């Protein structure tokens, strides 16, 4: 059965519905109007009864005006709208969420004790605008857990160059808007770190560049965690060594010396 049939008598969640192409919008509208779906290759439609929850980060009324979203579908979905503010407007939730992500990541990495955020890290997290919302916060906390080996996460473990801050900043400042882990026993000693010179990151110009910068940061952090060992780094990142080497070449990261 498809998603709608599986949700029979329950709820189906449609994420990023604002990015749906017009051809698919027509099909979804038909399902909402007729409450029936037709399986691929079938001749008889199946009646479905499910609650629909749709989410988007786009202004659908603006998309309707621009002709990128069907007005009739908008009216069908906009029965009981809920506006969830971006993370930058919910600063009281940033630290509890960050703490939860740290605990979850430590559990995945089989670390017995989860590091805590020191005041400098708390100030940096609360002063950042979070254009990527909770997904970005989770990724930054993942990076911080990989980088720290003690019980404290400070601002030095955060990608301050991307967050619009510098390590020498004395007070938090508002940034400009922009828009699998290995067990502890497998971690090489810090004294065995390979000599790797990492070129400075290139400022992002759009969302694609920012995603690539985040991936680059993850690879650099994993290389540091594994003292430059490529096989262990690939295992930590959950990718093959060949994919890792391709990423090193793609992002201009020198291959560690053996």
Secondary structure, DSSP 4 states (H G I P E B T S, - for coil): --HHHHTTTSEEEETTGGG--HHHHHHHHHHHHH-EE--TT-SS-EE---EEEE--SS-HHHHHHTTSS-HHHHHHHTTS---PPPGGG-GGGHHHHHHHHHHHHHHHTT-SS--EE-HHHHHHHHHS--TTHHHHHHHHHHHHHHH--SSEE-GGGS-TTTTT--TT-SS--PPPP---PPPGGGPPPGGG-----PPPPPPP-SHHHHHHHHHHHHHHHHHHHTTT-HHHHHHHHTS-HHHHHHHHHHTTPPPPP-
